[in-house]
Amino acid sequence: MSDKRMLIIGMVWPEPTSSAAGTRMIQLVTLFIDEGYAVFFASAASKSEFSFNLTEIGITELPITLNDASFDRLTAEINPSIVLFDRFMIEEQYGWRITETCPDALKILDTEDLHFLRRDRQHALNSTSNSKPLSDTAKREIASILRCDMSLIISEYEIQLLQDQYRIDATLLYYLPFLENKINQEHISAWRSFEDRTGFVFIGNFLHEPNWHTTQFIKTKIWPELRRKHPDAGMHIYGAYTSQKVTQLHNPKERFYVHGRAGHAQETIQQHRVLLAPIQFGAGVKGKFIDAMQTGTPSVTTDIGAESMSGKLPWPGAIENEPQRFIESAAKLYKDKASWMQAQQNGIRIINERYDSELFSKAFIAAVNILFAQLVTHRNQNFLGQILKMNTLNSSKYMALWIEEKNKNKTP
């Protein structure tokens, strides 16, 4: 067995065809496989028909059981040099076990996005109060960041927020965006032309609350007027896990079409001329815009939707927060080929200058190696994290052991 072993504990089995989080996870594991790591992926979740077959890319799949000592025996046998937690809830569940069984393993938290930021924004959208007390989710997620050696943050805004507002030491945070292939002329020549596309599109996993809210917003605030401006166009909604509350919005008379899961997101998006995403709350960066830019599809979104994605580069379309201006920008982009082509060029620049995997992969691996070499010093300097680790280990450990004993004593 390789000396370089990585254990990933997943909240779910990755589904890259269902969500950006699934795509992100495959990008990460591929990066470590390319560096010669033997990668093990463990999850207590059930697989779905859309779960990625990790064994095909050389990963060992390990189904595990919650609150069970078998996990300790498994990790001791693997003896990983790196453990990656898929979101803070997983670190809460398994972090103390890793501390006990593999104390020398480098612990990395992949936040995906800051869950507390997304929930706080959703709460603010529905609240009339201006007070912003620190939520329980924020306390839990920040505590998880402090307990880990490195936390991967996908958004520059979130890095700044954690440092400025929550005083998290910069040495605990690492900016790692989506790792994309550079767009070259071969890709561009394969894109559908302006004339060969029709209609507007929105796509998103409907287990993710911001996508459901955005679909409702398009249906009620955007589409009634936009369809009058473009009576030849339809509004096409795609997404994994489309529930009945989503499908009931399907209305051909209004040219509002709910199609359900897209077989291939990028191929589906580029059938249409403009992606609409008037996102009202959320966090992180949005995979739907990466897919749009990778297919030369301009988009119209909000400040929240575009947050941290383009840096100082112009957006590939328009950013509008007010519904009427959003509608006007979408209508112009749909009919004005020159504006559409310029937006497409903007997207190419963003992918190539901000998401090209070659800009980040080697630097990230180098940072991991440096952290390995300085791990004892790094942990000693993170004194607050050591305190949280000690207290959390004790509280989580005894709760888990109590649950384990209770499960043993259940009547068959």
N, C-alpha and C positions, 0 to 999 in steps of 0.2 A: 504493500500500500504506500502511496506517495506520502512524503513528509508534509506536503502542503495540502492540508485537508480543510475544507470549508463546510460548515453545517448551516443551512438556511432553515429557519423555522417559519413556515408560512401560515398566515391567517386563513388563506384558501389556496387551492392548487391553481397555479397561474392559468389565466384564460386570455391570451393576447388578442383573440378575435372578439372578446367581449368588452375589454376595458384597457385604458392606458396604463393602469397599474400592472396588468398582466404583461403588457409589452415591456414596461420598465423592468420587471423582474427578469424576463428573458434576456434583456440587454445586460443586466448585471451578472447573471450566471455565465453568460457567454464570455464576458470579459475575464472572469476568474478561470474559466476552463482554458482560455487562450494563454493564461499565465501559468498553466501546468498544475492547477489545483484539482484535486479529486473533490467533487462537489456532491453533497448529500442534501436532499430536500425532504424535510419532514413536515407533516401537517396532520392535525386531528380532524380536519374538515373532510366531508365526503366529496368525492370527485363527481364532476358532471360530464356529460357527453362532449362538452367544449373544453375540457381541461387539456392543457398541452401535454403531449407525451414526452416527458423529460428524459426518459431513457434513450430516446432517439438521438439526443445530443450528449450522451455519456454521463447523465446524472443518475445517481442512485435514489430511488423514491422510497420513502420510509413513512408509512402510516403510523401514527402514534396515538396514545390515549391520554386524555386530560387527567390531571391529578392522579398519576400512577407512577410508581417507582420504576417501572420498566423503562421510562424515559431516561432516568439516571444511569441505568445499566447500559443503555444504548449509547449515550454520549460518552461515557467512560470508555467504551469499546472503540468508538470512532476517534476519540481524543483530538477534536478539531483544533487547528491553530487559529481559525476565525469562525465566529458565530455571528450570523446576521439575522436580526429580528425583523420580520415583516410587519411593521407598524407597532405603535407603543403598547397596544393591548397584548401583543404576543410577548413583549419584553416583561410586562407585568406578570404574565402567567409563568414564563419559563426562565426569566433572568436569574432568579435566586438559585434555581437548580444548576444552571451553568456555572454560577459563581462557586458552588460547592463542588461540582464534579470536574470542572475544567477551569480552575482559577486563572491559569495563564493564557487562556484563549482571548484573543482580541475581540471585543464585543462591539458590533456595528449595528446601529438602528437605522433602518430605511423608513423615513417618516411618510413617504409617498407625497403627502402634503400635510400641513398642520391642521389636524382634525379640529382642534379647539378654535382656530381662526375661522374655519368654515362654519362651525356651529354658532360661534358668537355673531358672525355676520348674518346668519339666518335669523337668529334671535333679534338682532337689531332691526331687521327688515320688518318683523312682525310686532315690534314693541314701540310704545310711545315714550318710554323712559330714556333719558339721556345718560343715566348712570351705567357704568360698565364694571361691575364687580368681577374679580377673577373667578372664572367658572371652575367647577370641579374637574372638567375635562382638561382645562389648561394646566391645572396643578398636576394632574396625573401625567400628561404628556411631557411637561417640562421636567418633572421628576425622572421620567424615563430617559430623557436626553442626558440629564446629569449623571445617571447611573452608568451610561455607556461610554466607551472610549472615543467613539466617533459617531456622529449622526449625519446621515446624508440628507441634504436639503435641496429640493429641486427648484426653488424659487429664490432669487436674489432679494426680493422684498421680505421673504420670511427670515432669511439670514439676518437682515438689518433689524427686523422686528425683535428677534430673539436677543440680539446683542444690545440694542438700544433700550427697549422697554423692559426686558426681563433679565438683563445683565448676564446673559450666558457667555462664558468665555469663548472667544473665537477659536481656540484650539480644539474645542469639542465639536465644532461644526464644519461640514465640508460641502461646498456647493458642487453638485453633480447633476446637470440637466439631462434631458433625454439625449441619448447617444445615437445620432442619425448618420446615414450615409449622405455624403455630399451630393448635391444635385449637379449633374453634368449635362452636356448637350445631348447625350443619348437618352437620358430621362426626359428632357424637355421635348425632344422630337416625337416621343411616344404619347405625349399628352393630347387629350382632345382639344380641338380648337374652340374658340368663342362660339362659332356658328353651330358646332356639333354638340352643344350642350343646351339643356333646357331646364327651367325651373330653379327654385331655391331648395336648399337642403339644410337639415339639422340632424345630428347624429350624437348618440350618447347612451351609456349604460343606465337603464332606468332603475337599477338598485341604488343609484346615486341621486339623492334628493335634488340637487341643483338642476339636473337634467329634466326631471319631471316639472319643476317649477318653470324652467325656461320654455318648455313645450307649451305649458299653459299660457305663458306670457305671449308667445308668438301667436297662439290661437286667438287670444282675446284682445291684445293691444297692438299687434303688428299686422297680422294678416288681413283683417277686414278692409283696411285702407290700401295695403300694398297690392292686394289682388285686383282692386279697382284700377290701380295704375298700370297693372300688367295682366290684362284679362286672358292672355295666352299662356301664362305661367302657372305652375302648380307649386304648392308647398309640400315637400316630401320629408317625412319624419322616419328615421331609422334608429334602431337601438336594441341591444341585448336585453333580455328579461322584460319585455314589453307586457305590462299587466293590463287587466281589463280597463282600469281607469284611463290608461293611455289609448288603447285601441278604440275606446268609445268616442274618442275625438275625431276619428276617421269620418270624413264627410266629402264624398266626391262632388256633390253639388257646389260646395265651396272651394273645390280644388285643393282640399287639405287631406293629404294621404298619409296614413300611418302604415308603414310597410313591415315593421318588426325588425328582426335581426338582419343585419347586412352580412352576406357571405364573406365579402372582403371589403373592409372599410374604404380603402383608397380607391379601389375600382368603382365602388358605389358613389363616392363623393364626386369623382370627376365626370360622372354622367350629367352633373348639374352645374349651373353657371356661378352661383354665389352661395356660400355657406352663411346662414344667419344664426347668431348665438347671443341674444340679448340677456346674458347671464347676470342675475341680480345678486347672487352670493356664491361664495366658493373660496377655494384656496389653491395653492400650488400653481402649476401650469397645465394647460389643457391639451390633451393628446389630439383632440379633434382638429385643432389648428395646425398641429404638426402634420397630420394626414392631409389637410387641405393644402398646405404649402408644398408638400411633397408631390402633389398632383396638379399644381398650378391653379388652384381654386381660390380666388379672393374671398374675403369674409368681412362681415360687419358684426361688431361685438361692442361690449361696454368696457369701461376701465377695469372692472373686476375680471372680465373675460381675458383681456389682453395683458393683465398684470405680469410683469417680469419677463414677458416673452420676447419682445423685440428690442429691449434696451433703448439705445438712442436712434435706432434705425426706424424708418417710416413703416407704419403698419401696412400689411398687404390688403388694403381695402379701406375700412373706416372704423373709427371708434366713436360711438355716440351713446350717451346715457339717457337722453330724453327721447321718448317714443317717436315723436313727430320727425325729429331730425334723423333718427335711426331709419325710419321709413323712407325719407327722402334720399338718404345716402344709399340705401339698398336699391331703390328704384333707379338711381343714376348709374350705379355700378352694373346693374343688370343690362342696361340698354347702351351704355357708352363704352364702345370697344376700346378706345384709347385709354380711358381710366382703368378699365379691366386689365388691359395688358400691362400697364404700369404697376398695378397692384400685384400682378403675377411676378413681375421682376423684383418687387420688394420682398416677396416671400422667398424667392431664391436666395437673396442676400441674407435673410435672417437664418435660414437653415445652414447655409455655408459658412457664415461668420459666427454663429452663436450655438449651433447644435452639432456641428461636424464631430463625430466621435474621435477623430484623430487629434482634436484640440484638447481632449480631456482624459482619454483612457490612460495614457502613459503617466501623466501627472498624478492621476488618482492612485495608480498602483505604487508609484514612488512615495506618495504620502502614506500609504498603508505600510510600506516597508520601513519608512522612517519612524512611524509610530511603534512598530514592533521593536525597533532598536531602543526606543526611549520609553517603553511602556511603564516601567516601574516609576520613573520620574514623572511621567504624564499623570499617572493615577495619584501619586502623592500630592501633586499640585492641585488636583481636583478634590479638595478636602470636603466640600459640601456633597459631592457625589459619593464619597466614601461613607459619609454619615447616612445618607439616604439608602445606600446599598445595605448597610448593616441593619438599619431599622426595617427596611422592606423585606430583607431576607428573613428576619425573624417573624414578622407578621404574616407574610405570604406563605412561608414554610409551614407554620403551624396550622394555618387555615387549610392548606392543601393536604397536609397529613391527616387532619380531622375528616376532610371529605373522603380521602382514600380509605380510612378505616370504616367510615360510614358505608361506603360502597361495598367493602368486603363483607360487612355484616348484613347486607340486604338478603332477604329471603329469596332463594331461587324461584 
